Amino acid sequence: MRVVTSRLHAAIILHFRKNGPNPRPDKRFLNLLCAGLMSCLAITGNVAAQSASHDGIDISSRPFWVNVLYFQDAETEKTLTEVVIEVPYRSLAFQKSGEVYETNIEAGVALEEANGFQVDGNFITEKVQTKNLAVTQSNRHTQLFHFAFRLEPGSYTLRVIIGDEQMRQRFSHAGKIKAPSFRQAQPQISSLLMARQLDMSGQAAILQKNGRSILPNVPHLFSAEQPRGFVYFEAYNLSPSLSSGDSFQVYCFVSHAGRNVSALSWKSPKPGAKAVISLPLNLSDVEAGEYLLTVKVVDLNSGREASAAALFYLSRPSQPSVGALESRIWRN
């Protein structure tokens, strides 16, 4: 196993160093990547068996979470596809180094067409340090990775590898994704980006979008200690404004077991063909469970509308933990 993953690691690094962030298809690299993925799946199963409720929440049986988010690219006809990965510290092995505990985390992403050729990919390595031993065993403390790709609309296979240098092992997952086209002649909505923090400070963050600093909530999981969240999305292809009073209407619904538990709406002047929308989610009075967030944008000039939805979860230490996260890892 160590031989396979070491060769896999070396191949990924050499491939991206040689070819850059937008490499041409390399069959040797793909073959080694697939071989490494098959060997890594057995490791993932072993780690999954050890996952359990911790810190008052029940995480996915996988050792990391992935969000795939789609937005209109302002410069091209392609789809801006953003991949955000969140790795809990407890999935990693830290070693004592002086007064701190540290580990090196590696994240790799490869995108393949239906014929198996790689069209894009990238690789990131980060060093994580903490002085608190308890933090290294926490699911609440995590490391985030952000990748951005411009893709032609269509279907792809997304392969993700997380490497833990201390344990000399790789976690991996693969899934089918479909990048939509946002160049239609009707209103459309981007992916809904769930966030733990969102502000207009413009300070450095894992995500910067339209003047907003965003800390993503990749598993879409909120807790009693942080009952406030945020959602960010963009609306496209609004009809041209005919006067300064032209506007659009936004509706937001939160439902549980088919019943709406909260709703709000507001009207806003059109800023143009594209609108950027962010709003807070106050979950302090909501019981633990699985919820569906639905947003709808109505162009009041044309009467046309678009909608999008995303699941999220709330857990409280005094209530049963939220499960069923594994099937929700891949979000479009």
N, C-alpha and C positions, 0 to 999 in steps of 0.2 A: 504493500500500500504506500509506503513512504517513497519507494522508487517511482511509482506512477505519479503521485502528486508532485514530487520534486521535478520530474520531467515536465509535467503539466505547467507548473509555475514558471519554469525556465522558458518554455515555449511561448507562453503568454507574454512575458516580459520582452523576449527577443522579438516577437512578432510585432508588438506595438512600438518598440523602439525603432525597429527597422522600417515599418510602414506608416507610423504616425497614427493619429486618432481616427483616420478614415482609411483603413487599409484595404488593399485590393484582395479579392478572394484568394485564400491560401489553403489548398486542400490538405497539406501536411498538418498545418495548425489545427484545422477543423477535426481531422481524424484523431489527433492527440487530445484535443479538447473533449471530444465525445468519449474517448476512452477514459479520461480522467473523471468525467461526469458520472459514468457508470460505476466507477470504483468509489466515488464520493457518496453515492446514494446509500450505500450500505452504512457508511459512517453516520449520515443523517438519521437513519432509522435508529441507530443505537442512542444517539443524543435525544431523539424524540421520546424514547421510552423513559428517559430520566426527567423529562419536563413535567412540572406539576405546579399547583398553585403556590405563588410566592409573592410576598409583599402585598397580599390582599387581592391579587388579580390572577387570573388563569390565562397565561399566554398561549399562543399557538403551539402545537406540538412540534413545529419547526423552529430551528434556532435563530431565524431572522425573518423580517417582514420586507415585502416589496410593494411599492406603489408604481403603477405605470400611468402617467398623466399625459393628456393630449391637449395642445393649444395651437392656435393659428400662428404660423410663422410670419412675422411682419416683413421679412425681406424676400421670401421665396414662395412658390406655390406648394412647397412641401409642408408636412405636419411636424411641428415641434414636439418631439416625444421626450418626456423627462422621466427618468427612472430614479426613484428615491429608495434607498435601502436603509433599514434600521436594524442594528445588531445589539441585542441586550448584552451587557457586560458578563452576565452569568453564562452566556454561551461560549465565553472565551477563557483562556488560561493566562493569569497574570503571574509574573515572577518578581520577587523582591530584588530591587536594585538600589542599594543605599537606603534612603529614607522613603522611597516611593515604590509602588507596585506598577509594573508596566507590561505592555504587550504590543505587538505589531499586528495590525489587522489589514488584510488585503481584500479588495473587492474588484471583481472583474465582470464585465458585461459584454456579451457577444450577441449580435442580431443577425439572423440568417433568413434568406428568402426560402420559398417553398422547395426550391431545388437543392437546398443545403448549402449554398454559397454564402459566406459571411459578407454582409454589406457595410457593417460598422461595428464599433466596439471600443472599449477603453479599459484601463486598469488603474486603480488608485491604491496607494499604501499609506496608512496613517499610524502614528505611534500614540498610544493612549497611556496616560499616567494618572495615578491617584495616590494620596497618602493614607486613604481609609481602606482597610481590608474589607470591611462590610460592603463597600461600594462595589467591589469586584464580584460579589455574589448577588448583585441586584439586577432585577429585570427593569427597574425604573430608570436606571442609568444606562444610556445607550450611545452608540456611535452612529452617526448619519453619513451616508455617502450620496452624492448627487451626480447624475450623468445626464447629459442633454444631447440629443441626436436630431437631425433633420431627415425625415423619411418620406419617401413617396407614399401616398395613401395606398394601403393594401395590407396583406397578412404577412406576419413574420413569426419566427420562433425566437424567443428571448431566453438566453441562458445566463444565469447568474452564478458566480462562484465566490464564496467567502472563505478566505484563508486565515488560519490562526497559526502564526509562526511558532509560538511557544509549544503548542500541542502537535505541530506538524500534521495538521489535518485540514481537510477542505469540506465545507458544507456547500451544497449546490441545489439548484432547482431550475427547471425549464418549463416554459408555458407558451401557449399560442397567444399572440396579440394581434389587434387589427387597428392600424392607424387610420382614422377617418379623414375625409376631405372637408376642410372648412371654407371652401370656395363655392358653396352653393348659393342659388339666388333666393334664399329664404333665411330667416333667423336661425342661428345655431348657438349651442352652449358648449364651452370647453368641459374638460373633466372638472369635478368638484374636488378641490384641494382642501382637505381637513387639516387644521393647524392647532398647535398648542398655544402658540403666540403669534401675533400679527400686529405690527405697528407701522407708523409712517415716518419713523426716524431716519430711514435710509442707512442705518448702521449695518455693518457686515453681518451676514446670516447665511445659513446653508442655502436659502433661496431668496433672490431679489426679483420681484416682479412688479413693474409699473410703480416704482417708488415705495413699495411695501417690503418690509423685512419679515420673512416668514419662517417659523420653526414648524416643519410638518409633523403631523401625527400619523405616522405611516400605518400602524395597525388599526387606526380609527377607534382607539380605546381610551375612554376618559374614566376618571375615578373620582371618588368623593373628595380627595385632597385637591383635585383640580377640576371642579365641575363646570368651568368656563372654557369654551373652545371657540374656534373661528372656522369659517369656510370662505374660500376665495374661488372665484370663477370669472370667466369672461364671456360676454355675449357678442356675436358677430353678425354681420350682414343685415344690420338694421337699415330700414329704408331711408333715403335722403330726407333731411329735414326741409320742410317747405316754409317754415316760419320759426321764429325764436321760441315759440311756445310748444313746439313739437316734443313729445315725450314717450317714454316707455314705462310699463308697469312690471314690477317684480313681485312674485309671490313665493313664500317660503313656508313649507309644511314639515312638521315632525310627527311621524306616526309610529304607533306600536301595536302590533297584532291587528293591523287593519283599521285602527282608530286614531284620528288626529289628536295629539296631545298639546300641540301648540301651532299657531299660524300667525303670520304677519305679512303685510304687503305695503308697498309704497310706490309712488310715482316719481319719476326723475326726468329732467330734461335730457334730450339726446346729446351726447358729446360728439356724435358722428356715427359712422357705420359700426364702430366697436365701442363697447362699454365694459368697464372694469368694475366688478362688484365684490365687496367683502363685508361680512356681517358677523356679529358675535353670536355664540350659542350659549345660553344660560341654562345649565342642566342641574342647578341646585335643588330643584323640586321634583326631579324626575327619578323614578324608581330604577333599580338595576335591570338591565335587559338589552335586547337588540332593538335598534330603532332605524327607521328609514327617513332620510332627509331628502325632500323633493323640492326643487326650485323650478320656477317657470317664469319666462320673460315674454311679455306681450308687446309687440310693436303697435302702438295706438294709432299710427298712421295707416299701416297696411292691414292691421287686424291679425297678422300672422304671429305665431308663437312658437317657442321652443322650450323643451324641458330636459332636466337631467336629474339623476338620483344617485345616492350613495348610502350604504349601510354604515352605522357606527354603533358603538357599544358603551355602556356605562356599568361600572362595577363599584360596589360599596363593600367595605370589610365586614359589615354586619349582615350582609345579604349573600346569597349564593354567588359564586364567581361566574363570570361570563365565559361560556365555552364557544365551540363551533367557529373558532377563528381560522382554523387551518384552511377551510374551503374558501375563505375570503381574502387570501393573501394577494391574489392577482386582481387588481381593480382597473377597470377600463373607464 
